[in-house]
Amino acid sequence: MNRLSLTSYRRVTVKIGSALLVDRTAGLKRAWLAALVDDIARLLSAGAEVMVVSSGAVALGRTVLGLGKRTLRLEESQAAAAVGQIALAGAWAGELGRHGLTSGQVLMTLGDTEERRRYLNVRATISTLLKMKAVPVINENDTVATSEIRYGDNDRLAARVATMMGSDLLILLSDVDGLYTAAPERDADARFIPVVEAITPEIMGMAGDAASEFSRGGMRTKLDAGRIATAAGTAMIIASGKEMNPLAAIEQGARATLFRASRTPVRAYKTWIAGQLEPAGRIGVDEGALKALRSGKSLLPAGVKSVSGAFARGDTVAIVGPDGHEAGRGLVAYDAADAVKIAGLKTGDIAAVLGYEARAAMVHRDDLVLSPPAGEREVEGQNVEGA
């Protein structure tokens, strides 16, 4: 048996397919959800952070509204999602509550991970929920999503969330128990693959043609999700969720495929920051702030000596050291006008000046790319505790 330890991961994203959670006739599979939440509670008690990407809003809303199995028009799907999201959020809150846990619902569309300012807002919300020991329950916002703006499947949404939040592991639970060399229902010689070191063109070919029944909404989207996740340093598991306690089953040796994270993950997000040809503004910092940045801390207003440029929150700015040279680049958390007002202030004084409670950091360490000091190679804002 291929036993996979889940408790060895620090941050886990779990994606659940609609068919696992909702029966088209009977509605929500409450007993299955309760068993999954038992698994999640066990991971949390072992010290992991867990995020859930939960499908099922449209399917659940369809049963509540009595819409049957017919194909729904767009506005009917959106209405079903509106009803289903309330029911689904209530179910998650109730089951997590049995373990003394709090849930937080986060609804997203594609633009929330593609547009940097919205990206910052979503990530800040989920990060705060995790810090407060709440379990984020995330879903595509099907009440407003259309074919032009939606992710199209929650596998890729889960991969986006996992990489955005720095998850160590992404688990895709659905009605398939892993990757095979071919569709097992079609090919008697199809072999199960327990471990995938890298998602090569040959591996992608195992999902079948793009228009095949096997790949539509199935294995191809899971491999697409795997490419997003593993390239960013997140391992992925494809496993069946048909049985009760599916996460415990993985650890007990149930069939599942592990996709290993890349040993040299592409930091696409930070490459994007560093690659901006013309920063929208410049922030001058003192020697103490520069030293703090190089030790992995965020840039606080107290260390800011000057602000120039007409930037908006989420824009890329250059961070300039006392010698006048660019020390790095990052995504700024304030508009230029507010940044000027709070430059040099201690965190506790910001609200009185701006008139509202704002973020502590001018540039968060996760949104920071530092230039290498003379004679040293490039370093990034490190993932250590700081302001």
Salt bridges, closest charged atoms under 4 A:
ASP38 OD1 - ARG98 NH2 3.12
ASP38 OD1 - HIS99 NE2 2.72
GLU49 OE1 - ARG11 NH2 2.68
GLU75 OE2 - ARG73 NE 3.03
GLU76 OE2 - ARG70 NH2 2.97
GLU76 OE2 - ARG73 NH2 3.37
GLU95 OE2 - ARG30 NH1 3.39
GLU95 OE1 - ARG98 NE 2.61
ASP112 OD1 - ARG118 NE 3.19
GLU114 OE2 - ARG160 NH1 2.91
GLU115 OE1 - ARG118 NH1 3.15
GLU140 OE1 - ARG150 NH2 3.78
ASP142 OD1 - ARG150 NH2 3.13
ASP153 OD2 - ARG156 NH2 2.63
ASP155 OD1 - LYS15 NZ 3.02
ASP155 OD2 - LYS222 NZ 3.31
ASP168 OD2 - ARG10 NE 3.65
GLU197 OE2 - ARG260 NE 3.00
GLU213 OE1 - ARG216 NH2 2.37
ASP224 OD2 - ARG156 NH1 2.79
ASP224 OD1 - ARG227 NH2 3.15
GLU251 OE1 - ARG42 NH1 2.73
ASP315 OD1 - ARG117 NH2 2.94
ASP323 OD2 - HIS325 ND1 3.19
GLU326 OE2 - ARG329 NE 2.63
ASP338 OD1 - LYS341 NZ 3.99
ASP366 OD2 - HIS364 ND1 3.72
ASP367 OD1 - ARG123 NH2 2.41
GLU380 OE1 - ARG267 NH1 3.74
